[in-house]
Amino acid sequence: MSEPLFLKPVFHEKIWGGNHLKTVFDYSIPSDHTGECWAISAHPNGVCQVENGQYAGQKLDALYQNQPELFGHPTKAVFPLLTKILDANDWLSVQVHPDDAYGLKHEGELGKTECWYIIAADEDAEIIYGHHAKTRQELADLIAHQDWDHLLKKVKVKAGDFFYVPSGTMHAIGKGILILETQQSSDTTYRVYDFDRKDDEGNLRELHLQQSIDVMTIGEVENSKPKTISDGAADITTFVSNDFFTVYQWQIHGEKAFIKNADYTLVSVIAGQGELVVADTIYPLNKGQHFILPADVASWSISGELSLIASHDGK
Ligand code: ZN
C-alpha cells in the first residue's frame, strides 16, 4: 500500500534552547529550554516513530532495516539523513564536525555535513560561518589565545536564508534564530568555544580543541547557489545538491503535482496548511508535520498555501 510515513518528533533540551518549538509549531516540549526537535531521525540518540498507517508505532531505524523496499533497497547501512528544527534562544557552541573518514575512524559513525534554512530570525541575528585563519598554525594560535574576535567570521541572517555547512566548517547558530537543519545522520560535534557557560550543575561543557584543529578546513566557506523554478502552482527552489543530500523548498500556492526523483523523500511543513494526496487518499497538512514519501509512492500532489522543506539522499 502506497502511503506517506508521518513521524513523531523527539525533543532534546539544551542549555541554549527556548520555547519557540511550542509557540511557533505547537509541539508539546519538555521545558522552556528545548533546543532541538529531531523531526525525521533514525539516529540512536533520538529515533522517530511512524504515526500512521500500516507501520504505525514502528521506529524509523527498524523500518529501514526490515522494510528496505520502502527505501528503494538502499546500499547504505544506516538511514543517512536527519532533519531537525533548532530553537536557538542563545548562541550554540562554536563547533566543527568531522568528515566521514575522520568520523568513522575516531567516532565510529558518519561525519556531518549539514545545511540550514532560516525559518525565523530576530533583527540583527548572526551566525558564525567560517574563520579568518590563513594556516592551521594560525588557527591553533588564535584558539590557544582565545582570540575569538580575530578568529570567527560573523554573518547577519534573515528568514529565508540558506547556508551550506560542509564538514570542516567552523560554525555556530546565533541567539534568536529558528532553523530547519538537514544533515547527515551523525551526532559528532567538536566544540571549540562555548562562551564559558556553565550548566545547572555549574559544569562547563567539554571542548575538543585538538580534534577541531585536526578537522577544520582552512580557507573560505563557499555557500551553495539556490535555483528556483516557478509555475502557477509552486516555486521550487533547489538549495543544494551533492553526494550527501539534495535540499529543496516547495512553496505551494495552488495545486502542484510531483513525480518522484529519488528513492524516497523527506518532507517538513514549515508554514501554512493544505493537503497531500497520495493514491487518491487525502492527508491534511499543517505547519510542524514531517513525513517520508517512500519508494512505492511514485507521484503525489500538494495543494494549499504552504512552505515545505524537502530532501533526499545524494544528488
Ligand atoms: Zn553543527
Residues whose N, C-alpha, C, O or C-beta is under 5 A from the ligand:
A	BS01	ZN	none
